[in-house]
Amino acid sequence: MWPAIFGATNLVALAAWAILLFLPRRPFAMASVLYLGIALLCLIYAVLLVLLVTGTVDPLRDVGATSPDLTEISLAGIKALFRSDGAIVLGWTHYLAFDLFVGLWIARDADAKGFSRIAQAPILLATFLVGPIGLLIWLAIRERRARASGRWE
């Protein structure tokens, strides 16, 4: 079950990223990324979270371990949580949804600021592959452009 969900979430994210990178930024395309990409990943995340937290689906039972303490906010607690395939898929879905949301925000912001699609491509690819670094690159470029135009005085 978990490999299938993992694969499905990856397909959703890849399709949305392809739309964001390669198709014209028309309202339908952007709405597709937002609702068929990001919102769908968020829905999958919410359903998986409820199933895992309520014990309806407990992948740790498969390996004979007890369920992790979800209130344990520590390195050891997080490590125990991610012993299960379900928790890994949940965490991965979280990354996919948020990285895609950040990518959509960058694309919209860059379009509004007049950046070409060619200039956006490496930033969006960095966001896709290493989310926080892509965001950091965009924030640095965005800040530099704003300062150069005198809007951040």
C-alpha positions in Angstrom: 0.0 0.0 0.0 2.7 2.5 1.0 4.8 2.1 -2.2 1.6 2.8 -4.3 0.7 5.9 -2.3 4.3 7.1 -2.5 4.3 6.6 -6.3 0.9 8.3 -6.7 2.1 11.4 -4.8 5.2 11.6 -6.8 3.2 11.5 -10.1 0.9 14.2 -8.9 3.9 16.4 -7.9 5.8 15.7 -11.1 2.8 16.5 -13.3 2.2 19.8 -11.4 5.9 20.8 -11.6 5.9 20.0 -15.4 2.9 22.3 -15.8 4.6 25.0 -13.8 7.9 24.7 -15.7 6.8 24.1 -19.3 3.2 25.2 -20.0 2.1 28.8 -20.6 1.1 30.4 -17.3 -2.6 30.7 -18.2 -5.2 30.7 -15.4 -6.3 27.1 -16.1 -2.7 25.9 -15.8 -2.0 27.8 -12.6 -5.3 26.6 -11.1 -4.3 23.0 -12.1 -1.1 23.4 -10.2 -2.9 24.8 -7.2 -5.9 22.5 -7.0 -4.9 19.3 -8.8 -1.3 19.5 -7.5 -1.0 21.3 -4.2 -4.6 20.8 -2.8 -4.6 17.2 -3.8 -1.3 16.5 -2.1 -2.7 18.4 1.0 -5.8 16.2 1.0 -3.8 13.0 0.7 -1.6 14.3 3.6 -4.6 15.0 5.7 -6.2 11.6 5.1 -3.0 9.8 5.8 -2.4 11.8 9.0 -5.8 11.0 10.3 -5.4 7.3 9.5 -2.0 7.1 11.1 -2.8 9.2 14.2 -6.1 7.3 14.9 -4.4 3.9 14.4 -6.7 3.0 11.6 -3.6 2.3 9.6 -0.6 1.5 11.7 2.4 0.3 9.7 4.4 -0.2 12.8 2.3 -3.2 13.7 3.6 -4.9 10.6 7.1 -5.0 12.1 5.9 -5.9 15.6 6.8 -2.5 17.1 4.6 -0.3 19.3 3.2 2.9 17.9 5.4 6.0 18.5 4.4 8.6 21.0 3.2 11.5 18.7 3.6 13.9 21.6 7.4 13.3 21.9 8.9 16.3 20.2 12.5 15.4 20.3 15.1 14.0 17.9 14.5 10.5 19.4 10.7 11.0 19.0 11.0 12.0 15.4 13.4 9.2 14.7 10.9 6.7 16.2 8.1 8.2 14.2 9.9 7.8 10.9 10.7 4.1 11.4 7.5 3.3 9.5 6.8 3.4 5.8 3.5 5.2 6.5 5.3 8.0 8.4 7.9 8.3 5.7 5.2 8.6 3.0 3.4 11.2 5.1 6.6 13.2 5.6 7.4 13.0 1.9 3.9 14.1 0.9 4.4 17.1 3.2 7.6 18.0 1.4 6.0 17.6 -2.0 3.0 19.8 -1.1 5.1 22.6 0.4 7.9 22.6 -2.2 5.2 22.8 -4.9 3.4 25.6 -3.1 6.7 27.5 -2.8 7.4 26.9 -6.5 4.0 28.2 -7.4 4.5 31.3 -5.3 8.0 31.9 -6.8 6.6 31.5 -10.4 3.7 34.0 -9.7 6.0 36.4 -8.0 8.6 36.2 -10.7 6.0 36.7 -13.4 4.7 39.8 -11.6 8.2 41.2 -11.3 8.9 40.6 -15.0 11.4 37.8 -14.8 11.6 35.7 -17.9 10.7 32.0 -17.8 14.3 31.2 -18.7 15.5 33.1 -15.7 12.9 31.3 -13.5 13.7 27.8 -14.7 16.9 27.2 -12.6 15.3 28.7 -9.5 12.2 26.5 -9.9 14.4 23.4 -10.6 16.4 24.2 -7.4 13.1 24.5 -5.5 11.9 21.2 -6.9 15.1 19.4 -6.0 16.2 21.2 -2.8 13.3 23.3 -1.7 14.8 25.7 0.9 17.8 26.4 -1.3 15.6 27.3 -4.3 13.6 29.6 -2.0 16.7 31.2 -0.7 18.0 31.8 -4.2 14.7 33.5 -5.2 14.6 35.6 -2.1 18.2 36.8 -2.7 17.4 37.6 -6.4 14.1 39.3 -5.5 15.7 41.4 -2.8 18.5 42.5 -5.1 16.1 43.5 -7.8 13.9 45.4 -5.3 16.9 47.3 -3.9 18.2 48.1 -7.4 14.8 49.6 -8.3 14.8 51.6 -5.0 11.7 50.0 -3.6 13.3 48.7 -0.3 14.8 51.9 1.0 
